């Protein structure tokens, strides 16, 4: 069964989107995901600042 995630506080840093969501245990989690074609970059962090740093420093190989 897939998890339904409701994203909030979505920001964009170039092709990368950073969002906040609750995990299955009700804790805040933060994700950074690249929206470029054929780029499979995605990371989940406990801190929003860490997710934003990952988004700012990401460089697509494609």
Phi, psi and omega in degrees: 000131181277154179273136175267118181247130176256110184274142177222164180054055183273128176232158182238132176236090186067231179276358185261133175254137177244132182216161178246141178209167174265134176279185184296342180257009176084011179268151174288132173230157182231138183231148173234125184224133178275136182258007179289148178298140178063012175258123185254028181286126176202136181215143175245134181229161175277332182253139177295320181296326178291321178293321178293323177296318177297323179292319182289328184266356181288136175232124181288140177276339183280000000 
